[in-house]
Amino acid sequence: LELRRMSVSREQRGRGLARALCREVLSFARARGFGAVVLSTSMVQVAAQRLYEGQGFRRVGASSPSLLGTLLHFQIFHYRCDLGAH
């Protein structure tokens, strides 16, 4: 299952909503038999990286979104959370 575009508005941040949403996605995927959840986030989204890593995701790769991104050394980080059998 791919998690795409999860976002919490600035005024609602710091209340644990993103953590709760992430846990819900993992629970949803696990209950439906998915083996893993994957996602991508940019190198500048440090808070998102910490959130995902804290929820059990591990970085499995990186890529550049374009030639300009390559020239600017801008990367997209790819994450995976293996769900295992429950």
C-alpha positions as CSV (number, residue, x, y, z in Angstrom):
1,L,0.0,0.0,0.0
2,E,1.3,3.5,-0.8
3,L,0.8,6.4,1.5
4,R,0.5,9.6,-0.5
5,R,0.3,13.2,0.5
6,M,-0.4,13.0,4.2
7,S,-0.5,16.5,5.6
8,V,-1.7,18.3,8.8
9,S,-2.4,22.0,8.6
10,R,0.2,24.2,10.4
11,E,-2.3,25.3,13.0
12,Q,-3.1,21.7,14.0
13,R,0.5,20.5,14.1
14,G,2.1,19.3,17.4
15,R,-1.1,17.6,18.6
16,G,-0.2,14.1,17.6
17,L,-2.6,14.0,14.6
18,A,0.1,12.9,12.1
19,R,1.2,10.1,14.4
20,A,-2.4,9.0,14.8
21,L,-3.1,9.1,11.0
22,C,0.1,7.1,10.4
23,R,-0.9,4.5,12.9
24,E,-4.3,4.3,11.3
25,V,-2.9,3.8,7.9
26,L,-0.6,1.0,9.2
27,S,-3.6,-0.7,11.0
28,F,-5.8,-0.3,7.9
29,A,-3.1,-1.9,5.7
30,R,-2.3,-4.7,8.1
31,A,-6.1,-5.6,8.5
32,R,-6.4,-5.9,4.8
33,G,-3.4,-8.2,4.3
34,F,-0.9,-5.8,2.8
35,G,2.7,-6.8,3.5
36,A,4.1,-3.3,3.6
37,V,3.4,0.4,3.4
38,V,5.6,2.6,1.2
39,L,5.9,6.3,0.9
40,S,8.2,9.1,-0.4
41,T,9.2,12.4,1.2
42,S,11.6,15.1,0.3
43,M,15.0,15.7,1.9
44,V,13.8,19.0,3.4
45,Q,10.8,17.5,5.2
46,V,12.9,16.5,8.3
47,A,9.9,16.4,10.7
48,A,8.1,14.0,8.3
49,Q,11.2,11.8,8.2
50,R,11.4,11.7,12.0
51,L,7.6,10.8,12.1
52,Y,7.9,8.0,9.7
53,E,11.1,6.5,11.2
54,G,9.4,6.7,14.6
55,Q,6.5,4.6,13.3
56,G,8.8,1.9,12.0
57,F,9.5,3.0,8.5
58,R,13.0,2.6,7.2
59,R,14.6,4.5,4.3
60,V,15.1,2.1,1.4
61,G,16.4,4.5,-1.2
62,A,16.6,8.0,-2.7
63,S,16.1,9.5,-6.1
64,S,16.2,12.9,-7.7
65,P,12.9,14.1,-9.2
66,S,14.5,15.8,-12.3
67,L,17.7,16.9,-13.9
68,L,17.4,20.2,-12.1
69,G,17.0,18.3,-8.9
70,T,20.1,16.3,-9.6
71,L,22.0,19.5,-10.3
72,L,20.8,21.0,-7.0
73,H,21.4,17.7,-5.1
74,F,17.7,17.6,-4.2
75,Q,16.5,14.2,-3.2
76,I,13.3,12.3,-2.6
77,F,13.7,9.7,0.1
78,H,11.8,6.4,-0.2
79,Y,10.5,4.6,2.9
80,R,9.0,1.2,3.6
81,C,7.3,-0.3,6.7
82,D,7.1,-4.1,6.6
83,L,3.9,-5.1,8.4
84,G,4.6,-8.8,9.0
85,A,1.9,-11.3,9.9
86,H,-0.5,-10.3,12.7
